[in-house]
Amino acid sequence: MSKEVIFHINNMAYTITVDEEIYGDLSKYIDLERNNDVKDLLVAYLRITQEYHVFKKDVDESLEKLSRF
């Protein structure tokens, strides 16, 4: 199911529609209830990128172990 999300960035509102699962992930990294600045967005992006990098590394290691069989 889709949900509208309003980002307040530098005192401007931006509305997007996302799946509810993605909403949970977004709210984990950025406060959707207050005005955010570019620094907050950069920090959220870096955290998500770091999480993705760790996930990718784990998947690559698992694939390497499976390829030995």
C-alpha positions as CSV (number, residue, x, y, z in Angstrom):
1,M,0.0,0.0,0.0
2,S,1.3,3.5,-0.8
3,K,1.7,6.3,1.7
4,E,2.4,10.0,1.1
5,V,5.5,11.4,2.8
6,I,6.2,15.0,3.3
7,F,9.8,16.0,3.7
8,H,10.5,19.4,5.1
9,I,13.9,20.4,3.9
10,N,15.3,23.9,4.4
11,N,11.8,25.1,5.2
12,M,10.3,23.8,1.9
13,A,7.9,20.9,1.7
14,Y,8.4,18.0,-0.7
15,T,5.7,15.3,-1.0
16,I,6.4,11.9,-2.4
17,T,4.5,8.6,-2.5
18,V,6.2,5.5,-1.2
19,D,5.4,2.0,-0.1
20,E,4.7,1.6,3.6
21,E,7.8,-0.6,4.0
22,I,10.0,2.1,2.6
23,Y,8.4,4.7,4.9
24,G,9.6,2.6,7.9
25,D,13.1,2.6,6.4
26,L,13.0,6.4,5.7
27,S,11.9,7.2,9.2
28,K,14.7,5.2,10.6
29,Y,17.3,7.5,9.1
30,I,15.7,10.9,9.0
31,D,13.1,12.7,11.2
32,L,10.0,13.2,9.1
33,E,8.3,15.3,11.7
34,R,10.6,18.3,11.7
35,N,12.4,20.5,9.3
36,N,15.7,19.0,8.1
37,D,18.6,20.6,6.4
38,V,21.0,19.3,3.8
39,K,23.4,18.0,6.4
40,D,20.6,15.8,7.8
41,L,20.0,14.4,4.3
42,L,23.7,13.8,3.8
43,V,24.0,11.9,7.1
44,A,20.9,9.8,6.2
45,Y,22.4,9.0,2.8
46,L,25.7,8.0,4.3
47,R,24.1,5.7,6.8
48,I,22.0,4.0,4.1
49,T,25.1,3.7,1.9
50,Q,27.1,2.2,4.8
51,E,24.3,-0.3,5.5
52,Y,24.1,-1.2,1.8
53,H,27.9,-1.7,1.7
54,V,27.8,-4.1,4.7
55,F,24.9,-6.0,3.2
56,K,26.6,-6.3,-0.2
57,K,29.8,-7.5,1.5
58,D,27.8,-10.2,3.4
59,V,26.1,-11.3,0.2
60,D,29.3,-11.5,-1.7
61,E,30.9,-13.6,1.0
62,S,28.0,-15.9,1.1
63,L,28.1,-16.3,-2.7
64,E,31.8,-17.1,-2.6
65,K,31.2,-19.8,0.0
66,L,28.3,-21.3,-2.1
67,S,30.4,-21.3,-5.2
68,R,32.9,-23.7,-3.6
69,F,30.3,-26.4,-3.6
